Amino acid sequence: MADDLEEDYDAADDSFQEEGRKGGGGKKKLLLFILPVLLVVGGAAGAFFTGLLDPVMNMVTGGGDETHAAGDAHGGNGGGGHGGEGGDGAGVLGQTVFYDLPEMVVDLNAGGRKSHFLKVRVSLELASQADVATVEAVMPRVIDNFQVFLRELRIEDLQGAAGIYRVREELLRRVGNAVRPARVNAVLFKEMLVQ
């Protein structure tokens, strides 16, 4: 009886080893071919999405000359760069206009604790000079939207870069709705003081 069990065990062990040899070799060959292909494709995709392949793509497609021509068209006299060296002082930004809002001081939502105040100076980046008249026409609405939102803030809402980013995005959304035909590109904080 013990001999029968040993024979059954040995027969099962041999068949298992044979299957392992046949399947293992095939899997190893598959890995040797598939893994390098996946690494190359993944590396190429990563380089494409990070912009490392842009010079190569421009060289292959001949798109390098178009980039320089477009840069000259937007840069004014070709030497505008980032400063105000162009004729109108706008440089690369084209017709972008910065409009300063009046300084605002609001009390923050302290929840019954000691009063805290927020002093903020904001500048709006408008898409064109024509939008300035639209913003000035609805300035009371813009200031009201800012005041209502800022008064509901807590000190915790203003902590860290993420908090300031959320406030900026909400103010941009509110001012964009208030001056609807005009286009506001950004809300820029010139000064922000919490006391």
PLY file of the C-alpha trace (Angstrom):
ply
format ascii 1.0
element vertex 195
property float x
property float y
property float z
element edge 194
property int vertex1
property int vertex2
end_header
0.00 0.00 0.00
2.83 2.38 0.79
4.49 1.34 -2.47
1.35 2.28 -4.41
1.28 5.72 -2.84
4.93 6.30 -3.65
4.40 5.26 -7.27
1.38 7.59 -7.58
3.37 10.40 -6.00
6.38 9.85 -8.28
4.18 9.70 -11.40
2.41 12.96 -10.47
5.76 14.63 -9.70
7.24 13.62 -13.06
4.26 14.90 -15.01
4.40 18.20 -13.11
8.08 18.65 -13.88
7.53 17.95 -17.59
4.73 20.52 -17.77
6.89 23.06 -15.98
9.73 22.61 -18.45
7.50 22.96 -21.49
5.57 26.03 -20.24
8.53 27.78 -18.62
10.62 27.89 -21.76
7.77 29.35 -23.78
7.06 31.99 -21.15
10.70 32.99 -20.98
10.87 33.41 -24.76
7.67 35.43 -24.69
9.11 37.72 -21.99
12.35 38.15 -23.91
10.47 39.46 -26.96
7.55 41.33 -25.39
9.34 43.11 -22.53
11.82 45.05 -24.71
9.05 46.05 -27.11
6.93 47.35 -24.24
9.88 49.28 -22.78
10.67 50.94 -26.11
7.03 51.86 -26.77
6.60 53.15 -23.21
9.79 55.20 -23.40
8.79 56.71 -26.74
5.33 57.61 -25.41
6.86 59.19 -22.33
9.30 61.22 -24.41
6.50 62.35 -26.72
4.20 63.50 -23.91
6.97 65.31 -22.01
7.98 67.20 -25.13
11.41 65.64 -25.52
10.56 64.54 -29.06
9.48 68.02 -30.24
12.86 68.91 -31.82
12.97 65.54 -33.57
9.38 65.87 -34.78
10.05 69.41 -36.10
13.15 68.18 -37.90
11.30 65.26 -39.51
8.18 67.21 -40.49
9.97 70.47 -41.31
7.87 72.38 -38.76
10.78 74.33 -37.29
10.46 77.24 -39.75
6.75 77.70 -38.98
7.49 78.03 -35.27
9.95 80.88 -35.85
7.61 82.65 -38.25
4.75 82.44 -35.76
7.00 83.76 -33.00
7.95 86.76 -35.16
4.31 87.49 -35.92
3.36 87.58 -32.22
6.50 89.24 -30.97
6.11 92.51 -32.89
9.50 93.58 -34.17
11.17 90.22 -33.54
13.07 91.40 -30.47
10.10 91.88 -28.14
10.83 88.92 -25.90
9.11 89.08 -22.53
9.70 92.73 -21.81
8.08 95.84 -23.19
10.62 96.39 -25.96
7.99 96.27 -28.72
6.27 99.37 -30.05
3.09 99.07 -27.96
4.66 97.65 -24.78
2.65 94.44 -25.00
5.45 92.18 -26.23
4.49 88.53 -26.60
1.22 89.00 -24.73
-0.38 90.83 -27.66
-3.31 92.97 -26.50
-3.40 91.72 -22.92
-4.34 94.48 -20.47
-3.97 94.50 -16.69
-6.74 96.29 -14.80
-6.25 97.06 -11.11
-9.25 96.76 -8.82
-9.52 98.97 -5.74
-8.03 97.66 -2.50
-10.51 95.60 -0.49
-10.58 94.93 3.25
-13.04 92.29 4.47
-13.58 90.53 7.77
-13.16 86.77 7.55
-15.62 84.18 8.83
-14.09 83.47 12.24
-17.00 81.51 13.71
-17.42 83.60 16.87
-13.74 83.80 17.66
-11.49 86.83 17.44
-12.05 88.94 14.32
-9.64 88.47 11.43
-9.36 90.76 8.43
-8.17 90.18 4.90
-6.65 93.03 2.91
-6.31 92.23 -0.78
-5.25 94.10 -3.92
-6.17 92.35 -7.15
-5.36 92.93 -10.80
-7.41 91.44 -13.63
-5.73 90.22 -16.81
-8.12 91.15 -19.60
-7.99 89.78 -23.14
-8.08 93.18 -24.87
-8.24 96.93 -24.28
-11.91 96.91 -25.35
-12.79 94.80 -22.30
-11.75 97.58 -19.90
-14.90 99.59 -20.64
-17.07 96.53 -20.00
-15.36 95.85 -16.66
-15.70 99.49 -15.58
-19.40 99.46 -16.46
-20.08 96.52 -14.13
-17.49 97.34 -11.45
-20.04 97.43 -8.58
-21.12 93.88 -9.49
-17.49 92.68 -9.60
-16.68 94.18 -6.21
-19.89 92.77 -4.72
-19.03 89.27 -5.98
-15.54 89.56 -4.51
-16.80 90.88 -1.15
-19.47 88.19 -0.75
-17.01 85.40 -1.51
-14.11 86.76 0.55
-16.29 87.36 3.64
-17.21 83.67 3.77
-13.58 82.52 3.80
-11.96 81.12 6.93
-8.29 81.50 7.79
-7.83 77.79 7.06
-9.04 78.39 3.49
-6.16 80.78 2.85
-3.32 78.59 4.10
-0.86 77.10 1.67
-0.46 77.40 -2.05
-3.44 75.12 -2.73
-5.72 77.38 -0.69
-4.63 80.50 -2.53
-5.04 78.68 -5.86
-8.63 77.70 -4.98
-9.45 81.30 -4.01
-7.92 82.59 -7.25
-9.92 80.12 -9.37
-13.18 80.97 -7.60
-12.59 84.71 -8.01
-11.81 84.15 -11.71
-15.06 82.23 -12.14
-17.07 84.93 -10.36
-15.55 87.87 -12.22
-15.90 86.00 -15.52
-19.62 85.60 -14.89
-20.00 89.25 -13.85
-18.34 90.68 -16.99
-19.73 88.02 -19.32
-19.11 89.48 -22.79
-15.62 90.55 -21.76
-12.96 87.88 -21.25
-10.83 87.75 -18.09
-7.75 85.55 -18.47
-6.53 85.61 -14.87
-6.96 87.09 -11.42
-3.59 88.21 -10.08
-2.95 88.96 -6.41
-0.80 92.05 -5.92
-1.11 92.00 -2.14
-2.80 89.68 0.34
-2.57 90.31 4.06
-4.40 88.38 6.78
-4.55 90.12 10.14
0 1
1 2
2 3
3 4
4 5
5 6
6 7
7 8
8 9
9 10
10 11
11 12
12 13
13 14
14 15
15 16
16 17
17 18
18 19
19 20
20 21
21 22
22 23
23 24
24 25
25 26
26 27
27 28
28 29
29 30
30 31
31 32
32 33
33 34
34 35
35 36
36 37
37 38
38 39
39 40
40 41
41 42
42 43
43 44
44 45
45 46
46 47
47 48
48 49
49 50
50 51
51 52
52 53
53 54
54 55
55 56
56 57
57 58
58 59
59 60
60 61
61 62
62 63
63 64
64 65
65 66
66 67
67 68
68 69
69 70
70 71
71 72
72 73
73 74
74 75
75 76
76 77
77 78
78 79
79 80
80 81
81 82
82 83
83 84
84 85
85 86
86 87
87 88
88 89
89 90
90 91
91 92
92 93
93 94
94 95
95 96
96 97
97 98
98 99
99 100
100 101
101 102
102 103
103 104
104 105
105 106
106 107
107 108
108 109
109 110
110 111
111 112
112 113
113 114
114 115
115 116
116 117
117 118
118 119
119 120
120 121
121 122
122 123
123 124
124 125
125 126
126 127
127 128
128 129
129 130
130 131
131 132
132 133
133 134
134 135
135 136
136 137
137 138
138 139
139 140
140 141
141 142
142 143
143 144
144 145
145 146
146 147
147 148
148 149
149 150
150 151
151 152
152 153
153 154
154 155
155 156
156 157
157 158
158 159
159 160
160 161
161 162
162 163
163 164
164 165
165 166
166 167
167 168
168 169
169 170
170 171
171 172
172 173
173 174
174 175
175 176
176 177
177 178
178 179
179 180
180 181
181 182
182 183
183 184
184 185
185 186
186 187
187 188
188 189
189 190
190 191
191 192
192 193
193 194
